[in-house]
């Protein structure tokens, strides 16, 4: 007798809705669990047979992937944007968990790659660096937008430099606006410091992976881009063809058209 169990998890901050389906498509168990590692592992330990689990990519996906992978036969993190059937019918937690279990049983889910062991530290440092770059860009844009909103031209990068800061602040006549600019400059200084720290840590970690030196032999691949490539791609074997790898890595040719 086939003892395969297909388990759909609909994950939220406080609770996880669970649906367990057998090989014939019959729902044999449903439950609502706390979003806690011990609770979830205890539930899985109480199930007999070969366990296959799925849940959607999201805030909790990386944590769940690392937690559950050693305890199940098959684990699929799926892409909700490419799972059209999840959008059909009434939206509630129990239905979503059932649909996930059913689609897993039918092998009709689009998986999202979650990395192999070996580069988790590099991956997290890359995420930290990229987040700081985005945050820094936002603050720089806000600073320029503030000057422009008071009809103060601010082309170029002089507006960001410490040596020109007093000059730029003196152009703002309104005391409250000037204070706001000072706060933005404080954010700018802090984020620049954090970005440099994150950059150093990312490069130091990337040197532990021999492949980064080989990637730097590719034209336009500097130390940061090579480190990010290893952290985010992790392994080329996750791609079905080399062209998919090129496209994901930003190495594919782009065709521009005008309409």
N, C-alpha and C positions, 0 to 999 in steps of 0.2 A: 504493500500500500504506500502511495506517495505521501510523505509526511511534510512536504514543503509548505511553509507558511509565508505569505506575502503581507508585509506590514506597511501601512501608510501612516505617516506622521504629519499632522498639521500643527506647526510649531508657533507658539506665541510667547510673549514675555513671561507670563505667569503659569500657563498650562500648555500641555500637548495633547491634542485629540488623537487617539490611536484607533485604527481599524485593522483587524487581523483576518485575512482571507485564506481559505485553503485552495488546493490545486484545482478544484471544480468551480471556484468562484463564489463559494458560500462564505458569508461573513460569520466567523465563529466566535469573535470577541470584539467588543468595543469598550473603550475606557477613556477617561480624562485623567491625565497625570500632571503632577507638578513638574515644572521645567527645572528639574534637578537631576544631576548625574546619578546619584544613588537610587532614586526612584525609578528612573528609566531602566537602569541595568538590572534592578530587581525584577521589573516586569518582564524583561527579555529572558532572564534566567528561569522564569516560571513557564516558559513556552517550550513545548517539545517539537522535535523535528528540525529540518534545515530552514534557517531563517534568512529571508531576503527583506531588506528595509529600504524605503525611499522617503525622501522629504524634499521640499523645494529649496532652491538656492535663496539665501537671505542672510539676515543678521546672525542667526545662530548656526548656519550651515557648517562653518569651519570647526566650531566646537563639537557639534554633533558628529561630524565625520570622524574626527580623531577619537572621540569617545566610543563610538559604536563599532568602528571597523574591526577591531580585534574580536568582537563577540558575535559577528554574523557571517554568513556564507557570502552574501552579496549585498553591496551597498550602492545605491544610486542617488546622487544628488541631482535633481532635475531642474530644468530651466522652465519656469512658469510661463514665460513669454512664448515658448515654442510647444506648450502643452495646451492646445486649443480646447480639448475636452474639459479641462478644469474650469473653463470660463462658462460652460453651459449649465443651464438649470439654476436652481436656487442656491445662493451663496450662504453656506453655514459650515461650521467646523466639521461636523460629523460627515456631511456629504463630501467635503474635500478629502478627508482622510480615506473614505471608502473609494473615491475615484482614484486616488493615488495608489492604493493597494491593487485595484483592478487593472490600472494601466501598467503597473509593475508586473502583474501576472501575465499580461498580454505582451510584455516586452515592447511597450509603445510609449516609452519615455525618452526624452532627449537629455542625455547626461551632461552634467557640468563637471569639468575636470577639477579634481582636488589633488594637490601635489603629493608626490612621494616623499618619504623621509629623506633627509640629507640636506635640504635647503630651507628648513622652516625659519631659522634665524635670519638668513639673508632675505627671505621673502618678507618678513615682518619689518626689517630695516628698510627695505625698498618701499613698502607701504608708508612707513613713517616719513621717509624722505619726500615721496611724492605728495603726501598730504601737506607737509610744510611748504613745499613749493607752491601748491595751490593757495594755501592760506596767505602766503607772502604776496602773491599776485593780486589777491582780492584787496589786501590792505593798500597796496600801491595804487590800484585802480580807484579805491575810495578817496585816497589822498588827492589825486589829480582831479577827481570829480568834484571834490569840495572846493578846490581853487577855481575851477571853471565855473562853478555855480555862483561865484562872486566876481565873475568876469575878469579873473586873473589868468593870463596866458601861462601855460606851464608845459610847453613842448620839451622833449628831451628828457634827460635823467637827472639834471641838476637839482630838481626839486627834492630828490631823495637823499642827496649827499649831506653828511653831517656838517661839512665845512660851509655849506651854503644855507643851512637851516635857519639861522637868525635872520638872514636877509629875506628869505621867503616868508617867515612868520611876520616880519614887519610890514608886509604888504596887506595883511589882513587887519582891517580897522575895527571890526566888531570883536569885543573881548571874548564873548562866548564861542564864536567860531574859531578864534585863535586858540582857545583852550582845547577845543575839539581837535584841531590840527596837532597840538602837542600830544594828545592821547594817541592819535594815529601814528605819530613819529615814534612814540614809546613802543607801540605794537610792532612797528617796522623793525626797530632795533632788536627787540626780543626775538622776533621770527628769523631775522638774518643770522643771529647767533645760533639759534636752534637748528637752522638749515645747515650751517657749516658743521655743527657737531654731528648731525645726522649723516651728512656727506662723508665725513671722516670715518664714521663707524661703518657705513655701507661699503666704502672702498676697502677698509681693513678686513671685513668679513669676506668680501668677494675674492681677495687674494688667496683664500683657503681653497678655492675651486680652480683647478688648472684650466678649465675650459674658458675662463674669462681672458686669459692671456691669448688664447687662440682667436677668440672673437675680436680682440683688439687689432688683429691683423686685417680685418675687413675695413675697407675705406669708410670713413665717417663714424666708425665705432670707437669712441673714446672710452676712458675708464668707467664713467658713470653709465653710459649706454650699455656697455658690456655687462656691468653688474646688474642693471635692471633687466637685461635680457635673460640672464641666468635665473634671476629671482622670479620673474613672471612667467617665463616659458617652462622652466624647470627641466623638461625633457622633450626632445623633438619627437619622440615615439608616441606622444599623445595625439599627433596629427596624422591623418590618413595619407596625405600626399605632401610632398615638399612645397608645392605651391600654397597650400593652406598655411604651412609654417611661414613662408615668405610674407604672405598677406598679414598674418598675425603679428609678425615682427616689424612690419613697416618697410619691408625690403621689396615688395612687389611693385611692378610698374603701374602707374595710375594713368587712366585715360580721361582727359578733361574734354568736356563738350560744352558748347554754348547753345542755348535754346532761345 
